[in-house]
């Protein structure tokens, strides 16, 4: 069951947008500069989150495939043991 990459990336970028805009406003910059920096940061976080979720999905799918293969091998071994008795 892979994760929904777009949903997670958008969620993280929106959170980062508001956090970065609050930090830049507190530091005393003009609203235009705050907006530009927040948008740029949100875009960067979106791309990084998308790549991270893809990597996590690859790891999860590989783990599920390995587990399924091990279960099928264990069931084959147990069937052979029952037939041998």
Secondary structure as UniProt FT lines:
FT   HELIX           5..26
FT   TURN            27..28
FT   HELIX           31..84
//
